[in-house]
Amino acid sequence: MTKIEHTDTGKILISSDLVCDFTVEYALDDNIGKGAFASVYKGIMNDEEIAIKIIDKKELSKAGEDGNGGENLHERAVAREIALYKDWIPIHRNIVKFRRFHQDDENFYLVLEFCKGGDLQTKLNQEGPFSEGRAQLYFSQIMEAIGALHLNVTLDKKKNRPVQYPICYRDLKPENVMLMEDAETIKLIDFNTAKVSESTIAETFCGSFGYADP
């Protein structure tokens, strides 16, 4: 069970009765990103800097209401992202590392590797166009991450053998590419539109409109 405590110093502690060595500490003023129903905070877990993505269940439910009692697509996307992080996404130097997942009645909590260099779009805005060498450095790592997802091999528990299950990322854009502190290593983040596919054909329109294929 997830336990949340508000300290006298303005910090928030998240811990679990099931995992004795798990304690995440963060402060509300350490917000490093915000979306329609999720916020990302910089935090500390057992002396390690981490990013904690907190998804508001109430806002998530409201955002996906269609008024007809149909399926909540936002809730489905979050459930898919959590499942991908826990069971499917391969460990790769250019894909953000998943640390832990917990939830309570109000929120989902995704604890992830902290990328200190910020996102690629912010870097572009601050520095302008990259040199050819810098662009090649980033592009090659992005392709390595996408390649690792497409070649993903996972143990199929029903078949009891490794099986290739490609992961389609489906939302590639500068905002979803993070930089580490050295400003050279990149990490792919945000898998809420990604999906495991047993087919080479994807038909669903998704992702960010400004970066979609024509």
FENTA-V47985 format. One record per residue. SS is DSSP state (hx for helix, st for strand, lp for the rest). D_FIRST is the distance of its C-alpha to the first C-alpha in Angstrom with 2 decimals. Layout:
BEGIN
ss=<SS,SS>
d_first=<D_FIRST,D_FIRST>
END
This chain:
BEGIN
ss=<lp,st,st,st,st,st,lp,lp,lp,lp,st,st,st,st,st,st,lp,lp,lp,lp,lp,lp,st,st,st,st,st,st,st,st,st,st,st,st,lp,lp,lp,st,st,st,st,st,st,st,st,lp,lp,st,st,st,st,st,st,st,st,st,hx,hx,hx,hx,hx,hx,hx,lp,lp,lp,lp,lp,lp,lp,lp,lp,hx,hx,hx,hx,hx,hx,hx,hx,hx,hx,hx,hx,hx,hx,hx,hx,lp,lp,lp,lp,lp,lp,st,lp,lp,st,st,st,st,st,st,lp,lp,lp,st,st,st,st,st,st,st,lp,lp,lp,lp,st,st,hx,hx,hx,hx,hx,hx,hx,hx,lp,lp,lp,lp,hx,hx,hx,hx,hx,hx,hx,hx,hx,hx,hx,hx,hx,hx,hx,hx,hx,hx,hx,lp,lp,st,st,st,st,lp,lp,lp,lp,st,st,st,st,lp,st,st,st,lp,lp,lp,lp,lp,hx,hx,hx,st,st,st,lp,lp,lp,lp,lp,lp,st,st,st,lp,lp,lp,lp,lp,lp,st,st,st,lp,lp,lp,lp,lp,lp,lp,lp,lp,lp,lp,hx,hx,hx,lp,lp,lp>
d_first=<0.00,3.80,6.45,9.99,13.18,16.78,19.26,22.94,24.11,22.66,19.90,16.31,13.68,10.42,8.44,5.57,5.62,6.58,9.22,11.21,13.71,11.74,12.65,14.10,16.67,18.78,21.22,22.18,25.73,24.85,24.74,26.48,26.37,25.87,26.24,26.41,22.68,21.15,21.61,21.59,21.31,22.48,20.06,19.71,17.33,18.56,22.06,22.26,23.04,20.80,20.71,17.59,18.15,16.38,17.18,17.54,16.76,19.41,22.03,21.37,22.02,25.12,26.49,26.62,28.22,31.68,32.70,33.50,30.22,30.19,27.49,25.55,26.59,24.37,21.19,22.73,23.51,20.02,18.64,21.56,20.97,17.37,18.77,21.70,19.86,17.68,20.53,23.89,24.95,27.06,26.89,29.93,31.32,31.78,28.41,25.53,23.02,19.44,17.00,13.37,11.50,8.23,8.11,7.63,10.50,13.04,12.81,12.45,12.46,14.92,15.80,19.43,22.52,24.42,27.97,30.06,33.23,32.11,32.99,36.35,37.48,37.24,39.13,41.81,42.14,42.63,44.99,46.65,47.51,46.59,49.35,49.94,48.57,45.34,44.91,45.52,42.94,40.18,41.37,41.54,37.92,36.79,38.76,37.24,33.70,34.84,36.70,33.68,31.77,34.83,35.28,31.65,31.55,28.46,28.17,28.61,26.70,28.99,32.12,30.83,32.65,32.35,33.15,33.93,31.81,32.96,30.59,32.45,31.34,33.26,32.83,34.79,35.82,36.19,33.17,30.95,32.58,31.30,33.28,32.30,33.86,37.06,37.68,38.72,35.61,33.90,30.47,29.84,26.80,25.47,25.21,24.52,27.98,28.14,28.20,28.87,32.41,34.48,37.49,39.54,40.00,37.56,38.69,36.01,36.92,34.06,33.48,35.26,38.63,40.50,39.77,40.23,43.17,46.29>
END
